[in-house]
């Protein structure tokens, strides 16, 4: 019955680096919890070497949404009211930020689209950024500047140890879900009303997607 607010960028742990192997912090969110964000550049970032454990149920999903939705002022046309959820992992990516870095190595990393110092990438395709199941993400996709935008869900360099299933992203002003590299295998995705791509992949994503409902 308690709702939780994100006052700005909220970090799950600190970045442990591309070559690390530890798990520092696990953020656990219980079934039925509602997390709302202030309007603007507000998002949840689970940094490399940390995990999220957001496991709802079919009758008690975990909801990430906007302040307007909580206040009852969001409409069918609402979008772009906050920055969404960003998962940062240590799996392989391409298009390294450092020109001399070799793709798929711990020297190959990038900063998240639309973020600052939210690094992802490494050499561990089995990396585990945690689990998100029975989760809704609503009214996200905040535009920072120009073509720099945050999505609903942004798994970046996320490995096969990460479990993503039964996730709905609704009314993002950018993509519903955009994978930046990594090798996760999400299942049961429902992507509705998103204004750019419902599902987008970039910088060498090598996973599979099973059971996807996309309504543009």
Secondary structure per residue as TSV (DSSP state, phi and psi in degrees):
chain	resnum	aa	ss	phi	psi
A	1	X	-	360.0	-4.9
A	2	X	-	-95.7	134.4
A	3	X	E	-105.2	149.2
A	4	X	E	-118.2	142.6
A	5	X	E	-110.3	144.7
A	6	X	E	-100.6	114.7
A	7	X	-	-82.4	-6.3
A	8	X	S	174.4	-151.3
A	9	X	-	-66.3	127.4
A	10	X	E	-118.4	125.0
A	11	X	E	-101.7	131.0
A	12	X	E	-87.5	98.1
A	13	X	S	72.1	177.7
A	14	X	-	-108.4	157.0
A	15	X	-	-61.6	123.9
A	16	X	-	-92.1	-4.4
A	17	X	-	94.1	158.9
A	18	X	T	-68.5	-31.3
A	19	X	T	-91.8	-1.0
A	20	X	-	-73.6	160.4
A	21	X	-	-128.6	0.0
A	22	X	-	-87.2	169.5
A	23	X	-	-119.3	116.1
A	24	X	-	-88.2	-56.3
A	25	X	-	-129.7	138.8
A	26	X	E	-118.1	121.6
A	27	X	E	-92.4	115.4
A	28	X	E	-105.6	130.4
A	29	X	E	-123.0	126.1
A	30	X	-	-78.9	159.6
A	31	X	T	-56.1	141.2
A	32	X	T	83.1	-4.6
A	33	X	-	-73.4	141.2
A	34	X	E	-110.6	126.2
A	35	X	E	-116.6	122.6
A	36	X	E	-118.2	153.8
A	37	X	E	-117.6	144.2
A	38	X	-	-65.1	153.6
A	39	X	S	-63.9	138.1
A	40	X	S	113.1	-147.5
A	41	X	S	-78.6	68.0
A	42	X	-	-122.8	125.2
A	43	X	-	-157.0	162.5
A	44	X	E	-101.4	124.2
A	45	X	E	-117.8	117.1
A	46	X	E	-96.7	106.6
A	47	X	-	-75.6	163.1
A	48	X	T	-55.3	136.5
A	49	X	T	84.6	9.5
A	50	X	-	-131.1	166.9
A	51	X	E	-136.2	154.6
A	52	X	E	-109.8	141.1
A	53	X	E	-127.0	78.6
A	54	X	E	-109.3	90.8
A	55	X	E	-120.3	102.9
A	56	X	-	-93.0	-163.1
A	57	X	-	-133.2	172.6
A	58	X	S	-62.2	-32.1
A	59	X	S	-96.8	-15.6
A	60	X	S	-132.4	70.4
A	61	X	-	-69.6	155.3
A	62	X	E	-87.2	131.0
A	63	X	E	-118.4	122.2
A	64	X	E	-103.9	123.9
A	65	X	E	-150.7	-173.0
A	66	X	E	-97.7	163.3
A	67	X	H	-60.8	-38.3
A	68	X	H	-62.1	-38.4
A	69	X	H	-63.0	-41.9
A	70	X	H	-65.0	-37.6
A	71	X	H	-78.6	-10.7
A	72	X	T	86.0	14.2
A	73	X	-	-101.0	-4.4
A	74	X	-	-72.8	145.8
A	75	X	-	-124.8	-178.4
A	76	X	T	-61.5	-21.7
A	77	X	T	-96.1	-2.8
A	78	X	-	-71.3	142.4
A	79	X	-	-167.8	171.4
A	80	X	-	62.7	32.6
A	81	X	S	-95.7	-8.9
A	82	X	S	-165.2	-177.1
A	83	X	-	-97.3	-7.9
A	84	X	-	86.2	-161.7
A	85	X	E	-115.1	129.4
A	86	X	E	-118.9	120.6
A	87	X	E	-105.7	126.8
A	88	X	E	-116.6	120.6
A	89	X	-	-124.7	-176.4
A	90	X	-	-115.4	23.4
A	91	X	S	-84.0	170.3
A	92	X	-	-70.9	144.7
A	93	X	-	-137.3	171.3
A	94	X	S	-115.1	-176.4
A	95	X	S	57.0	59.3
A	96	X	-	-64.0	147.7
A	97	X	S	-68.8	-38.3
A	98	X	S	-82.8	122.6
A	99	X	T	-56.4	-32.9
A	100	X	T	-89.2	-3.7
A	101	X	-	-76.1	144.5
A	102	X	-	-89.9	130.8
A	103	X	T	-56.6	141.6
A	104	X	T	84.2	6.3
A	105	X	S	-111.4	170.0
A	106	X	T	-70.1	-12.9
A	107	X	T	-81.9	-11.5
A	108	X	-	-96.4	106.2
A	109	X	-	-143.0	164.3
A	110	X	E	-142.4	161.2
A	111	X	E	-91.6	146.8
A	112	X	-	-64.3	141.1
A	113	X	T	-55.8	125.2
A	114	X	T	81.4	0.6
A	115	X	-	-120.6	173.8
A	116	X	S	-131.0	126.2
A	117	X	S	59.8	44.1
A	118	X	-	-122.3	79.1
A	119	X	E	-85.8	148.2
A	120	X	E	-145.2	161.9
A	121	X	-	114.3	157.8
A	122	X	-	170.3	-146.9
A	123	X	S	-130.6	9.9
A	124	X	-	-109.1	95.8
A	125	X	T	-68.9	-15.4
A	126	X	T	-94.0	10.8
A	127	X	-	-57.2	147.7
A	128	X	-	-120.1	111.7
A	129	X	-	-97.5	8.1
A	130	X	E	109.7	-153.0
A	131	X	E	-141.4	136.1
A	132	X	E	-128.7	116.5
A	133	X	E	-137.9	139.2
A	134	X	E	52.6	64.2
A	135	X	E	-127.9	138.8
A	136	X	E	-113.7	139.2
A	137	X	E	-124.7	117.6
A	138	X	E	-118.5	142.8
A	139	X	S	60.1	36.9
A	140	X	-	-101.3	-163.2
A	141	X	-	95.6	43.4
A	142	X	-	-66.7	134.4
A	143	X	E	-88.9	121.1
A	144	X	E	-86.6	-52.2
A	145	X	E	-169.0	142.6
A	146	X	T	51.4	-123.2
A	147	X	T	-98.0	18.2
A	148	X	E	-97.4	107.3
A	149	X	E	-137.3	153.9
A	150	X	-	-101.6	148.1
A	151	X	-	-93.5	-164.4
A	152	X	S	-77.0	-58.6
A	153	X	E	-125.2	129.3
A	154	X	E	-125.1	86.7
A	155	X	E	-81.0	118.5
A	156	X	E	-123.0	116.1
A	157	X	S	62.9	33.3
A	158	X	-	-89.5	132.9
A	159	X	-	-93.1	179.5
A	160	X	T	-69.5	-17.3
A	161	X	T	-71.6	-12.5
A	162	X	-	-83.8	132.6
A	163	X	E	-108.9	118.3
A	164	X	E	-125.9	113.6
A	165	X	E	-153.9	155.3
A	166	X	E	52.3	60.6
A	167	X	E	-122.3	129.7
A	168	X	E	-114.3	131.9
A	169	X	E	-116.6	122.5
A	170	X	E	-123.1	126.5
A	171	X	-	59.1	50.4
A	172	X	-	-81.0	141.0
A	173	X	S	-76.5	-13.7
A	174	X	S	-117.1	-134.2
A	175	X	-	-76.0	155.7
A	176	X	S	-69.8	-61.6
A	177	X	E	-130.8	132.0
A	178	X	E	-126.5	119.5
A	179	X	E	-90.0	126.7
A	180	X	E	-107.1	96.8
A	181	X	S	64.2	-161.6
A	182	X	S	79.5	-172.4
A	183	X	-	-148.6	30.2
A	184	X	-	-71.1	157.2
A	185	X	-	-122.9	77.1
A	186	X	-	-71.8	153.1
A	187	X	E	-139.3	150.9
A	188	X	E	57.7	70.8
A	189	X	E	-110.1	135.5
A	190	X	E	-122.9	115.4
A	191	X	E	-122.0	112.7
A	192	X	E	-130.7	131.2
A	193	X	S	71.5	16.4
A	194	X	-	-82.0	143.2
A	195	X	S	-91.9	-15.6
A	196	X	S	-109.9	-125.0
A	197	X	-	-81.0	139.5
A	198	X	S	-69.2	-43.9
A	199	X	E	-130.4	126.8
A	200	X	E	-131.3	147.3
A	201	X	E	-131.6	149.0
A	202	X	E	-154.2	170.0
A	203	X	T	38.6	48.4
A	204	X	T	85.1	33.4
A	205	X	-	-63.4	134.0
A	206	X	-	-129.9	25.5
A	207	X	-	-93.8	-171.0
A	208	X	-	-127.8	153.8
A	209	X	-	-123.5	129.2
A	210	X	E	-125.8	130.6
A	211	X	E	66.7	86.2
A	212	X	E	-126.7	126.2
A	213	X	E	-110.8	117.6
A	214	X	E	-121.2	115.4
A	215	X	E	-120.1	107.6
A	216	X	-	-82.5	360.0
